[in-house]
Amino acid sequence: MRYRKGLCDTCVGSCCSLPVEAVLSDLVRMELVDPFEIEAGTDERAIAKQLKRTHIIDHYNAKSGKFTLARRANGDCAYLEQQTRRCTIYEKRPTVCRNHPQIGPRPNHCAYIEK
């Protein structure tokens, strides 16, 4: 569906069931990685290993520097509130979420599903 302002108010948050790729700066904004780790020169692979062990990410692509955030068993983003179907970290959300739906497989369209 073509996106328009207010559409999210009546949606189940279907976009929050898509895989979310985040970069290191997103993880810092989300308060999952301490900025000190980056300043100290901690290798991204070591950070990824730690985040994977704590089930915060599912995958890390060293070539692109992208971390794929872990999701719940039903496919929902771990940060999607189940009752309200709203983001619990909206102000800290990753760049890919901030740019949705302007950027995506079909720009300015979303996978709207009515509540």
N, CA, C and O atoms as CSV, one atom per row, in Angstrom:
chain,resi,resn,atom,element,x,y,z
A,1,MET,N,N,0.842,-1.170,0.000
A,1,MET,CA,C,0.000,0.000,0.000
A,1,MET,C,C,0.896,1.246,0.000
A,1,MET,O,O,1.950,1.264,0.637
A,2,ARG,N,N,0.470,2.264,-0.709
A,2,ARG,CA,C,1.210,3.522,-0.711
A,2,ARG,C,C,1.141,4.128,0.679
A,2,ARG,O,O,0.060,4.251,1.255
A,3,TYR,N,N,2.296,4.509,1.220
A,3,TYR,CA,C,2.362,5.046,2.572
A,3,TYR,C,C,1.780,6.457,2.635
A,3,TYR,O,O,1.971,7.274,1.734
A,4,ARG,N,N,1.067,6.712,3.723
A,4,ARG,CA,C,0.596,8.069,4.022
A,4,ARG,C,C,0.655,8.255,5.537
A,4,ARG,O,O,0.580,7.289,6.297
A,5,LYS,N,N,0.788,9.496,5.955
A,5,LYS,CA,C,0.904,9.826,7.370
A,5,LYS,C,C,-0.294,9.272,8.148
A,5,LYS,O,O,-1.439,9.386,7.710
A,6,GLY,N,N,-0.013,8.673,9.304
A,6,GLY,CA,C,-1.055,8.126,10.156
A,6,GLY,C,C,-1.386,6.678,9.883
A,6,GLY,O,O,-2.134,6.065,10.644
A,7,LEU,N,N,-0.849,6.118,8.818
A,7,LEU,CA,C,-1.152,4.736,8.443
A,7,LEU,C,C,-0.705,3.752,9.531
A,7,LEU,O,O,-1.355,2.730,9.757
A,8,CYS,N,N,0.398,4.066,10.195
A,8,CYS,CA,C,0.932,3.167,11.226
A,8,CYS,C,C,-0.026,3.000,12.415
A,8,CYS,O,O,0.028,1.996,13.125
A,9,ASP,N,N,-0.904,3.997,12.625
A,9,ASP,CA,C,-1.824,3.945,13.767
A,9,ASP,C,C,-2.815,2.794,13.672
A,9,ASP,O,O,-3.323,2.333,14.695
A,10,THR,N,N,-3.096,2.326,12.472
A,10,THR,CA,C,-4.075,1.247,12.304
A,10,THR,C,C,-3.456,-0.036,11.753
A,10,THR,O,O,-4.166,-0.948,11.328
A,11,CYS,N,N,-2.127,-0.093,11.765
A,11,CYS,CA,C,-1.416,-1.256,11.223
A,11,CYS,C,C,-0.948,-2.180,12.348
A,11,CYS,O,O,-0.761,-1.736,13.481
A,12,VAL,N,N,-0.763,-3.438,12.040
A,12,VAL,CA,C,-0.255,-4.407,13.018
A,12,VAL,C,C,1.261,-4.336,13.156
A,12,VAL,O,O,1.845,-5.072,13.951
A,13,GLY,N,N,1.897,-3.465,12.394
A,13,GLY,CA,C,3.357,-3.348,12.454
A,13,GLY,C,C,4.028,-4.426,11.624
A,13,GLY,O,O,5.037,-4.999,12.037
A,14,SER,N,N,3.477,-4.700,10.467
A,14,SER,CA,C,4.017,-5.772,9.630
A,14,SER,C,C,5.455,-5.499,9.200
A,14,SER,O,O,6.220,-6.438,8.982
A,15,CYS,N,N,5.834,-4.227,9.076
A,15,CYS,CA,C,7.219,-3.917,8.710
A,15,CYS,C,C,8.178,-4.349,9.812
A,15,CYS,O,O,9.363,-4.564,9.558
A,16,CYS,N,N,7.670,-4.475,11.031
A,16,CYS,CA,C,8.500,-4.876,12.170
A,16,CYS,C,C,8.677,-6.392,12.244
A,16,CYS,O,O,9.182,-6.922,13.233
A,17,SER,N,N,8.257,-7.077,11.190
A,17,SER,CA,C,8.493,-8.513,11.081
A,17,SER,C,C,9.556,-8.810,10.028
A,17,SER,O,O,9.882,-9.969,9.770
A,18,LEU,N,N,10.088,-7.753,9.427
A,18,LEU,CA,C,11.156,-7.910,8.442
A,18,LEU,C,C,12.501,-7.934,9.160
A,18,LEU,O,O,12.626,-7.343,10.232
A,19,PRO,N,N,13.508,-8.599,8.601
A,19,PRO,CA,C,14.840,-8.572,9.213
A,19,PRO,C,C,15.368,-7.134,9.257
A,19,PRO,O,O,15.191,-6.369,8.310
A,20,VAL,N,N,16.013,-6.782,10.362
A,20,VAL,CA,C,16.551,-5.432,10.538
A,20,VAL,C,C,18.068,-5.490,10.557
A,20,VAL,O,O,18.672,-6.152,11.401
A,21,GLU,N,N,18.673,-4.779,9.605
A,21,GLU,CA,C,20.127,-4.672,9.571
A,21,GLU,C,C,20.532,-3.351,10.203
A,21,GLU,O,O,19.984,-2.297,9.880
A,22,ALA,N,N,21.488,-3.423,11.099
A,22,ALA,CA,C,21.972,-2.237,11.801
A,22,ALA,C,C,23.488,-2.159,11.665
A,22,ALA,O,O,24.171,-3.174,11.529
A,23,VAL,N,N,23.994,-0.940,11.704
A,23,VAL,CA,C,25.445,-0.728,11.706
A,23,VAL,C,C,25.852,-0.366,13.130
A,23,VAL,O,O,25.004,-0.144,13.995
A,24,LEU,N,N,27.136,-0.310,13.356
A,24,LEU,CA,C,27.655,-0.079,14.694
A,24,LEU,C,C,27.094,1.189,15.332
A,24,LEU,O,O,26.764,1.186,16.518
A,25,SER,N,N,26.981,2.269,14.566
A,25,SER,CA,C,26.445,3.514,15.131
A,25,SER,C,C,24.991,3.341,15.590
A,25,SER,O,O,24.567,3.973,16.558
A,26,ASP,N,N,24.229,2.485,14.897
A,26,ASP,CA,C,22.864,2.185,15.334
A,26,ASP,C,C,22.884,1.476,16.681
A,26,ASP,O,O,22.087,1.788,17.566
A,27,LEU,N,N,23.789,0.530,16.832
A,27,LEU,CA,C,23.876,-0.237,18.078
A,27,LEU,C,C,24.284,0.645,19.248
A,27,LEU,O,O,23.865,0.415,20.383
A,28,VAL,N,N,25.094,1.646,18.974
A,28,VAL,CA,C,25.468,2.607,20.025
A,28,VAL,C,C,24.234,3.427,20.402
A,28,VAL,O,O,23.942,3.600,21.586
A,29,ARG,N,N,23.507,3.934,19.395
A,29,ARG,CA,C,22.296,4.718,19.657
A,29,ARG,C,C,21.264,3.886,20.426
A,29,ARG,O,O,20.542,4.413,21.273
A,30,MET,N,N,21.200,2.591,20.127
A,30,MET,CA,C,20.256,1.700,20.801
A,30,MET,C,C,20.739,1.303,22.195
A,30,MET,O,O,20.046,0.601,22.931
A,31,GLU,N,N,21.934,1.763,22.540
A,31,GLU,CA,C,22.569,1.478,23.830
A,31,GLU,C,C,22.870,-0.008,24.021
A,31,GLU,O,O,22.818,-0.528,25.135
A,32,LEU,N,N,23.187,-0.680,22.910
A,32,LEU,CA,C,23.583,-2.082,22.955
A,32,LEU,C,C,25.095,-2.220,22.950
A,32,LEU,O,O,25.637,-3.241,23.373
A,33,VAL,N,N,25.767,-1.190,22.471
A,33,VAL,CA,C,27.224,-1.149,22.435
A,33,VAL,C,C,27.657,0.152,23.094
A,33,VAL,O,O,27.101,1.215,22.818
A,34,ASP,N,N,28.641,0.059,23.955
A,34,ASP,CA,C,29.170,1.239,24.640
A,34,ASP,C,C,30.109,1.978,23.696
A,34,ASP,O,O,30.973,1.354,23.079
A,35,PRO,N,N,29.958,3.296,23.570
A,35,PRO,CA,C,30.858,4.053,22.695
A,35,PRO,C,C,32.329,3.864,23.060
A,35,PRO,O,O,33.205,3.988,22.204
A,36,PHE,N,N,32.597,3.567,24.327
A,36,PHE,CA,C,33.969,3.337,24.780
A,36,PHE,C,C,34.598,2.151,24.049
A,36,PHE,O,O,35.793,2.166,23.756
A,37,GLU,N,N,33.800,1.130,23.755
A,37,GLU,CA,C,34.316,-0.039,23.031
A,37,GLU,C,C,34.859,0.360,21.663
A,37,GLU,O,O,35.884,-0.153,21.214
A,38,ILE,N,N,34.163,1.275,21.015
A,38,ILE,CA,C,34.592,1.733,19.695
A,38,ILE,C,C,35.844,2.596,19.821
A,38,ILE,O,O,36.800,2.438,19.062
A,39,GLU,N,N,35.823,3.515,20.794
A,39,GLU,CA,C,36.977,4.384,21.027
A,39,GLU,C,C,38.215,3.574,21.383
A,39,GLU,O,O,39.333,3.939,21.020
A,40,ALA,N,N,38.008,2.473,22.096
A,40,ALA,CA,C,39.121,1.619,22.512
A,40,ALA,C,C,39.619,0.735,21.367
A,40,ALA,O,O,40.617,0.028,21.510
A,41,GLY,N,N,38.921,0.777,20.234
A,41,GLY,CA,C,39.351,0.004,19.074
A,41,GLY,C,C,38.936,-1.450,19.091
A,41,GLY,O,O,39.547,-2.275,18.412
A,42,THR,N,N,37.905,-1.781,19.857
A,42,THR,CA,C,37.415,-3.155,19.899
A,42,THR,C,C,36.970,-3.577,18.503
A,42,THR,O,O,36.234,-2.854,17.831
A,43,ASP,N,N,37.416,-4.735,18.080
A,43,ASP,CA,C,37.096,-5.266,16.759
A,43,ASP,C,C,35.593,-5.540,16.649
A,43,ASP,O,O,34.983,-6.069,17.578
A,44,GLU,N,N,35.008,-5.178,15.515
A,44,GLU,CA,C,33.572,-5.402,15.297
A,44,GLU,C,C,33.206,-6.873,15.422
A,44,GLU,O,O,32.111,-7.206,15.876
A,45,ARG,N,N,34.104,-7.740,15.026
A,45,ARG,CA,C,33.818,-9.187,15.123
A,45,ARG,C,C,33.683,-9.625,16.577
A,45,ARG,O,O,32.863,-10.483,16.901
A,46,ALA,N,N,34.492,-9.029,17.446
A,46,ALA,CA,C,34.405,-9.349,18.877
A,46,ALA,C,C,33.089,-8.826,19.444
A,46,ALA,O,O,32.444,-9.483,20.261
A,47,ILE,N,N,32.705,-7.640,18.999
A,47,ILE,CA,C,31.426,-7.071,19.433
A,47,ILE,C,C,30.291,-7.961,18.944
A,47,ILE,O,O,29.364,-8.258,19.697
A,48,ALA,N,N,30.361,-8.384,17.695
A,48,ALA,CA,C,29.332,-9.256,17.120
A,48,ALA,C,C,29.238,-10.569,17.880
A,48,ALA,O,O,28.140,-11.061,18.142
A,49,LYS,N,N,30.372,-11.131,18.230
A,49,LYS,CA,C,30.391,-12.397,18.965
A,49,LYS,C,C,29.673,-12.249,20.307
A,49,LYS,O,O,28.894,-13.115,20.706
A,50,GLN,N,N,29.942,-11.156,20.984
A,50,GLN,CA,C,29.306,-10.888,22.275
A,50,GLN,C,C,27.793,-10.691,22.104
A,50,GLN,O,O,27.003,-11.225,22.882
A,51,LEU,N,N,27.396,-9.924,21.085
A,51,LEU,CA,C,25.975,-9.673,20.850
A,51,LEU,C,C,25.236,-10.936,20.413
A,51,LEU,O,O,24.063,-11.118,20.740
A,52,LYS,N,N,25.909,-11.785,19.691
A,52,LYS,CA,C,25.294,-13.047,19.268
A,52,LYS,C,C,25.113,-13.977,20.474
A,52,LYS,O,O,24.092,-14.653,20.606
A,53,ARG,N,N,26.111,-13.994,21.337
A,53,ARG,CA,C,26.050,-14.838,22.533
A,53,ARG,C,C,24.891,-14.426,23.442
A,53,ARG,O,O,24.278,-15.272,24.093
A,54,THR,N,N,24.593,-13.122,23.486
A,54,THR,CA,C,23.496,-12.631,24.327
A,54,THR,C,C,22.176,-12.531,23.561
A,54,THR,O,O,21.212,-11.950,24.059
A,55,HIS,N,N,22.132,-13.095,22.351
A,55,HIS,CA,C,20.922,-13.176,21.515
A,55,HIS,C,C,20.364,-11.808,21.132
A,55,HIS,O,O,19.151,-11.649,20.995
A,56,ILE,N,N,21.239,-10.827,20.960
A,56,ILE,CA,C,20.826,-9.505,20.501
A,56,ILE,C,C,20.867,-9.448,18.975
A,56,ILE,O,O,20.051,-8.775,18.346
A,57,ILE,N,N,21.825,-10.162,18.394
A,57,ILE,CA,C,21.889,-10.256,16.932
A,57,ILE,C,C,21.829,-11.717,16.521
A,57,ILE,O,O,22.136,-12.616,17.303
A,58,ASP,N,N,21.427,-11.932,15.280
A,58,ASP,CA,C,21.431,-13.283,14.699
A,58,ASP,C,C,22.647,-13.497,13.817
A,58,ASP,O,O,23.151,-14.613,13.685
A,59,HIS,N,N,23.119,-12.388,13.205
A,59,HIS,CA,C,24.166,-12.530,12.207
A,59,HIS,C,C,24.978,-11.248,12.110
A,59,HIS,O,O,24.479,-10.154,12.372
A,60,TYR,N,N,26.243,-11.409,11.727
A,60,TYR,CA,C,27.105,-10.261,11.445
A,60,TYR,C,C,27.799,-10.501,10.119
A,60,TYR,O,O,28.389,-11.559,9.904
A,61,ASN,N,N,27.729,-9.518,9.226
A,61,ASN,CA,C,28.391,-9.598,7.932
A,61,ASN,C,C,29.617,-8.688,7.989
A,61,ASN,O,O,29.491,-7.466,7.912
A,62,ALA,N,N,30.781,-9.275,8.120
A,62,ALA,CA,C,32.019,-8.505,8.255
A,62,ALA,C,C,32.312,-7.669,7.015
A,62,ALA,O,O,32.899,-6.592,7.121
A,63,LYS,N,N,31.913,-8.151,5.848
A,63,LYS,CA,C,32.165,-7.422,4.601
A,63,LYS,C,C,31.410,-6.093,4.569
A,63,LYS,O,O,31.971,-5.064,4.193
A,64,SER,N,N,30.147,-6.121,4.961
A,64,SER,CA,C,29.318,-4.912,4.911
A,64,SER,C,C,29.307,-4.165,6.242
A,64,SER,O,O,28.916,-3.000,6.302
A,65,GLY,N,N,29.738,-4.841,7.308
A,65,GLY,CA,C,29.702,-4.220,8.634
A,65,GLY,C,C,28.293,-4.131,9.192
A,65,GLY,O,O,28.011,-3.290,10.045
A,66,LYS,N,N,27.401,-5.001,8.709
A,66,LYS,CA,C,26.008,-4.959,9.157
A,66,LYS,C,C,25.695,-6.104,10.103
A,66,LYS,O,O,26.122,-7.242,9.909
A,67,PHE,N,N,24.936,-5.763,11.129
A,67,PHE,CA,C,24.478,-6.706,12.136
A,67,PHE,C,C,22.987,-6.935,11.898
A,67,PHE,O,O,22.237,-5.969,11.752
A,68,THR,N,N,22.546,-8.180,11.856
A,68,THR,CA,C,21.120,-8.474,11.722
A,68,THR,C,C,20.570,-8.729,13.117
A,68,THR,O,O,20.972,-9.672,13.798
A,69,LEU,N,N,19.646,-7.873,13.525
A,69,LEU,CA,C,19.086,-7.986,14.867
A,69,LEU,C,C,18.279,-9.262,15.026
A,69,LEU,O,O,17.631,-9.727,14.089
A,70,ALA,N,N,18.329,-9.819,16.224
A,70,ALA,CA,C,17.561,-11.026,16.531
A,70,ALA,C,C,16.075,-10.683,16.559
A,70,ALA,O,O,15.680,-9.553,16.848
A,71,ARG,N,N,15.266,-11.691,16.249
A,71,ARG,CA,C,13.818,-11.525,16.274
A,71,ARG,C,C,13.209,-12.581,17.174
A,71,ARG,O,O,13.861,-13.566,17.520
A,72,ARG,N,N,11.978,-12.378,17.545
A,72,ARG,CA,C,11.250,-13.359,18.347
A,72,ARG,C,C,10.936,-14.577,17.479
A,72,ARG,O,O,11.098,-14.538,16.260
A,73,ALA,N,N,10.497,-15.630,18.102
A,73,ALA,CA,C,10.180,-16.870,17.385
A,73,ALA,C,C,9.099,-16.648,16.317
A,73,ALA,O,O,9.087,-17.341,15.300
A,74,ASN,N,N,8.201,-15.694,16.541
A,74,ASN,CA,C,7.132,-15.432,15.565
A,74,ASN,C,C,7.587,-14.505,14.437
A,74,ASN,O,O,6.806,-14.183,13.542
A,75,GLY,N,N,8.857,-14.074,14.480
A,75,GLY,CA,C,9.407,-13.223,13.429
A,75,GLY,C,C,9.374,-11.742,13.742
A,75,GLY,O,O,9.978,-10.947,13.022
A,76,ASP,N,N,8.680,-11.355,14.801
A,76,ASP,CA,C,8.606,-9.947,15.188
A,76,ASP,C,C,9.948,-9.449,15.706
A,76,ASP,O,O,10.739,-10.207,16.267
A,77,CYS,N,N,10.183,-8.173,15.508
A,77,CYS,CA,C,11.348,-7.509,16.080
A,77,CYS,C,C,11.269,-7.629,17.604
A,77,CYS,O,O,10.189,-7.541,18.187
A,78,ALA,N,N,12.401,-7.828,18.227
A,78,ALA,CA,C,12.447,-7.957,19.689
A,78,ALA,C,C,12.000,-6.678,20.388
A,78,ALA,O,O,11.654,-6.706,21.569
A,79,TYR,N,N,12.003,-5.557,19.668
A,79,TYR,CA,C,11.655,-4.268,20.262
A,79,TYR,C,C,10.226,-3.831,19.935
A,79,TYR,O,O,9.852,-2.690,20.204
A,80,LEU,N,N,9.437,-4.721,19.365
A,80,LEU,CA,C,8.037,-4.426,19.053
A,80,LEU,C,C,7.193,-4.850,20.244
A,80,LEU,O,O,7.212,-6.016,20.639
A,81,GLU,N,N,6.452,-3.909,20.816
A,81,GLU,CA,C,5.579,-4.204,21.957
A,81,GLU,C,C,4.403,-5.039,21.445
A,81,GLU,O,O,3.722,-4.644,20.499
A,82,GLN,N,N,4.175,-6.163,22.056
A,82,GLN,CA,C,3.203,-7.125,21.544
A,82,GLN,C,C,1.756,-6.632,21.575
A,82,GLN,O,O,0.991,-6.916,20.654
A,83,GLN,N,N,1.378,-5.907,22.606
A,83,GLN,CA,C,-0.012,-5.450,22.722
A,83,GLN,C,C,-0.318,-4.256,21.820
A,83,GLN,O,O,-1.298,-4.270,21.076
A,84,THR,N,N,0.516,-3.235,21.889
A,84,THR,CA,C,0.257,-2.011,21.127
A,84,THR,C,C,0.771,-2.090,19.696
A,84,THR,O,O,0.341,-1.323,18.834
A,85,ARG,N,N,1.686,-3.013,19.446
A,85,ARG,CA,C,2.337,-3.178,18.142
A,85,ARG,C,C,3.104,-1.910,17.753
A,85,ARG,O,O,3.137,-1.527,16.583
A,86,ARG,N,N,3.712,-1.272,18.738
A,86,ARG,CA,C,4.525,-0.079,18.528
A,86,ARG,C,C,5.951,-0.358,18.986
A,86,ARG,O,O,6.189,-1.245,19.806
A,87,CYS,N,N,6.883,0.400,18.454
A,87,CYS,CA,C,8.300,0.241,18.773
A,87,CYS,C,C,8.587,0.750,20.180
A,87,CYS,O,O,8.197,1.860,20.543
A,88,THR,N,N,9.270,-0.072,20.964
A,88,THR,CA,C,9.594,0.308,22.342
A,88,THR,C,C,10.852,1.170,22.417
A,88,THR,O,O,11.144,1.752,23.462
A,89,ILE,N,N,11.594,1.254,21.319
A,89,ILE,CA,C,12.815,2.078,21.289
A,89,ILE,C,C,12.733,3.098,20.160
A,89,ILE,O,O,13.739,3.400,19.518
A,90,TYR,N,N,11.556,3.620,19.920
A,90,TYR,CA,C,11.305,4.471,18.761
A,90,TYR,C,C,12.342,5.583,18.599
A,90,TYR,O,O,12.838,5.793,17.492
A,91,GLU,N,N,12.675,6.285,19.652
A,91,GLU,CA,C,13.643,7.390,19.572
A,91,GLU,C,C,15.061,6.897,19.291
A,91,GLU,O,O,15.899,7.667,18.821
A,92,LYS,N,N,15.337,5.630,19.573
A,92,LYS,CA,C,16.683,5.058,19.404
A,92,LYS,C,C,16.755,4.058,18.259
A,92,LYS,O,O,17.792,3.423,18.068
A,93,ARG,N,N,15.698,3.906,17.505
A,93,ARG,CA,C,15.610,2.857,16.482
A,93,ARG,C,C,16.708,2.986,15.428
A,93,ARG,O,O,17.231,4.076,15.199
A,94,PRO,N,N,17.055,1.862,14.786
A,94,PRO,CA,C,18.105,1.861,13.758
A,94,PRO,C,C,17.739,2.713,12.547
A,94,PRO,O,O,16.567,3.008,12.314
A,95,THR,N,N,18.739,3.096,11.794
A,95,THR,CA,C,18.572,3.940,10.607
A,95,THR,C,C,17.612,3.315,9.599
A,95,THR,O,O,16.792,4.017,9.007
A,96,VAL,N,N,17.707,2.008,9.401
A,96,VAL,CA,C,16.827,1.348,8.422
A,96,VAL,C,C,15.358,1.536,8.815
A,96,VAL,O,O,14.503,1.694,7.944
A,97,CYS,N,N,15.064,1.522,10.096
A,97,CYS,CA,C,13.689,1.739,10.567
A,97,CYS,C,C,13.300,3.208,10.412
A,97,CYS,O,O,12.160,3.523,10.071
A,98,ARG,N,N,14.247,4.096,10.664
A,98,ARG,CA,C,13.993,5.532,10.513
A,98,ARG,C,C,13.681,5.890,9.062
A,98,ARG,O,O,12.904,6.811,8.807
A,99,ASN,N,N,14.264,5.189,8.130
A,99,ASN,CA,C,14.089,5.494,6.707
A,99,ASN,C,C,12.941,4.737,6.049
A,99,ASN,O,O,12.660,4.946,4.868
A,100,HIS,N,N,12.286,3.873,6.787
A,100,HIS,CA,C,11.166,3.109,6.226
A,100,HIS,C,C,9.931,3.993,6.216
A,100,HIS,O,O,9.701,4.663,7.223
A,101,PRO,N,N,9.148,4.055,5.213
A,101,PRO,CA,C,9.179,3.296,3.975
A,101,PRO,C,C,9.796,4.057,2.797
A,101,PRO,O,O,9.679,3.616,1.653
A,102,GLN,N,N,10.445,5.187,3.058
A,102,GLN,CA,C,11.023,5.953,1.949
A,102,GLN,C,C,12.041,5.138,1.164
A,102,GLN,O,O,12.186,5.299,-0.048
A,103,ILE,N,N,12.741,4.264,1.871
A,103,ILE,CA,C,13.744,3.408,1.235
A,103,ILE,C,C,13.312,1.957,1.455
A,103,ILE,O,O,12.892,1.593,2.553
A,104,GLY,N,N,13.411,1.165,0.457
A,104,GLY,CA,C,13.035,-0.238,0.598
A,104,GLY,C,C,12.822,-0.864,-0.762
A,104,GLY,O,O,13.121,-0.260,-1.792
A,105,PRO,N,N,12.300,-2.088,-0.758
A,105,PRO,CA,C,12.077,-2.777,-2.020
A,105,PRO,C,C,11.155,-1.988,-2.957
A,105,PRO,O,O,11.328,-2.006,-4.175
A,106,ARG,N,N,10.187,-1.304,-2.375
A,106,ARG,CA,C,9.263,-0.475,-3.160
A,106,ARG,C,C,9.129,0.859,-2.415
A,106,ARG,O,O,8.259,1.003,-1.557
A,107,PRO,N,N,9.979,1.826,-2.738
A,107,PRO,CA,C,9.988,3.096,-2.001
A,107,PRO,C,C,8.605,3.738,-1.872
A,107,PRO,O,O,7.807,3.753,-2.810
A,108,ASN,N,N,8.357,4.268,-0.668
A,108,ASN,CA,C,7.110,4.955,-0.304
A,108,ASN,C,C,5.885,4.041,-0.273
A,108,ASN,O,O,4.749,4.509,-0.340
A,109,HIS,N,N,6.128,2.737,-0.170
A,109,HIS,CA,C,5.058,1.757,0.000
A,109,HIS,C,C,5.393,0.914,1.231
A,109,HIS,O,O,6.562,0.747,1.580
A,110,CYS,N,N,4.368,0.392,1.875
A,110,CYS,CA,C,4.609,-0.475,3.030
A,110,CYS,C,C,3.688,-1.690,2.972
A,110,CYS,O,O,2.711,-1.729,2.224
A,111,ALA,N,N,4.035,-2.663,3.779
A,111,ALA,CA,C,3.273,-3.918,3.824
A,111,ALA,C,C,2.155,-3.787,4.870
A,111,ALA,O,O,2.106,-4.549,5.836
A,112,TYR,N,N,1.282,-2.835,4.667
A,112,TYR,CA,C,0.223,-2.514,5.608
A,112,TYR,C,C,-0.736,-3.689,5.802
A,112,TYR,O,O,-1.208,-4.297,4.841
A,113,ILE,N,N,-1.010,-3.991,7.079
A,113,ILE,CA,C,-2.033,-4.978,7.438
A,113,ILE,C,C,-2.838,-4.354,8.575
A,113,ILE,O,O,-2.294,-4.033,9.631
A,114,GLU,N,N,-4.120,-4.189,8.350
A,114,GLU,CA,C,-4.992,-3.534,9.343
A,114,GLU,C,C,-5.087,-4.333,10.622
A,114,GLU,O,O,-5.138,-5.562,10.594
A,115,LYS,N,N,-5.111,-3.629,11.756
A,115,LYS,CA,C,-5.250,-4.271,13.074
A,115,LYS,C,C,-6.596,-4.959,13.158
A,115,LYS,O,O,-6.918,-5.562,14.182
